Amino acid sequence: MEEKKTTQPSAPKSPGLAAILAFIPGVGAIYNGQFFKALIYILIFGGLIQMQGKSGVQPIAAFLLTGFYIYMVFEAYHTAKKINKKVVYGEVEEEIEEFEESKGSIFWGSFLVLLGIVFLLGNYDIISYSTLFNYWPVLIIIIGVKLVLEYFPRKRG
C-alpha cells in the first residue's frame, strides 16, 4: 500500500498587504514566500538605480525603472491571489503548470545573455550608451520576427 504525501498548504496571503509591501523592492516577494525572486528583484532594482547615473541612458532608464517598480507591486498582488486560490480551493491555474513543464527557449536565454554583455560593455565604457540606445528599435524588430516565426508552426499543427 502506497502512502500519500500531503503537504501542508501555506497560510492565506493578503493581496493588499503584498502590494503595499512590494513598494519596498523585494519585500512583496518575501511576504509571498518567494525568496529567490526577491533577491532577483533587488538586484534588478539596484542595477536600474545604478543606470540612472549614466547620462547616455536617460530617459529610457527612468522608464525601465518606473515600469519595473510598478510591475513588482502588481506581481506581488497577483501572486498572493494565486496562493490564496491554491490554499482555499486547491486550484492551480493551468498556465502555472504549463510554465513549470516547459523546457524554456534558447532564444530568450541567448537574448538575455547578449543584452547583459552589451550593458556590461557599456558600464566599462567599451561601447557608448548613447550609440547603443540609438539602435533600441532593433530589439523590438528581433522580438517581433521571433514571435511571427513561432506563430506559423503552431498554426499548421
LINMO-V265165 format. One record per backbone hydrogen bond with DSSP energy under -1.0 kcal/mol. CO is the residue of the C=O (numbers start at 1). NH is the residue of the N-H. E is the energy in kcal/mol with one decimal. If there is no record, write none. Layout:
BEGIN
co = (CO/CO)
nh = (NH/NH)
e = (E/E)
END
This chain:
BEGIN
co = (14/15/16/17/18/20/21/24/26/27/28/29/30/34/35/36/37/38/39/40/41/42/43/44/45/46/47/50/51/54/57/59/60/61/62/63/64/65/66/67/68/69/70/71/72/73/74/75/76/77/78/79/80/81/82/83/84/85/85/93/94/95/96/97/98/105/106/107/108/109/110/111/112/113/114/115/116/117/118/119/120/121/121/122/128/129/132/135/136/137/138/139/140/141/142/143/144/145/146/147/148/150/151/152/153)
nh = (18/19/20/21/22/23/24/27/30/31/32/34/33/38/39/40/41/42/43/44/45/46/47/48/49/50/51/53/54/57/61/63/64/65/66/67/68/69/70/71/72/73/74/75/76/77/78/79/80/81/82/83/84/85/86/87/88/89/91/97/98/99/100/101/102/109/110/111/112/113/114/115/116/117/118/119/120/121/122/123/124/126/127/125/132/133/135/138/139/141/142/143/144/145/146/147/148/149/150/151/152/154/155/156/157)
e = (-2.5/-2.3/-2.3/-2.8/-1.6/-1.3/-1.9/-2.1/-1.9/-2.5/-1.5/-3.1/-1.6/-1.8/-1.9/-2.3/-2.7/-2.4/-2.2/-2.8/-2.8/-2.5/-2.3/-2.5/-2.3/-2.4/-1.8/-1.1/-1.5/-1.0/-2.8/-2.0/-2.4/-2.5/-2.4/-2.7/-2.6/-2.3/-2.3/-2.3/-2.3/-1.2/-2.2/-3.0/-2.0/-2.0/-2.5/-2.4/-2.0/-1.8/-2.1/-2.5/-2.2/-2.1/-2.1/-2.4/-2.9/-2.2/-1.3/-1.4/-2.6/-2.0/-2.1/-1.4/-1.3/-1.9/-2.4/-3.0/-2.3/-2.0/-2.6/-2.5/-2.4/-2.2/-2.4/-2.4/-2.3/-2.6/-1.9/-2.1/-1.5/-2.6/-1.0/-1.4/-2.3/-2.7/-1.3/-1.6/-1.2/-2.0/-2.6/-2.4/-2.4/-2.6/-2.2/-2.3/-2.3/-2.5/-2.0/-1.4/-1.3/-1.1/-1.9/-1.8/-1.6)
END
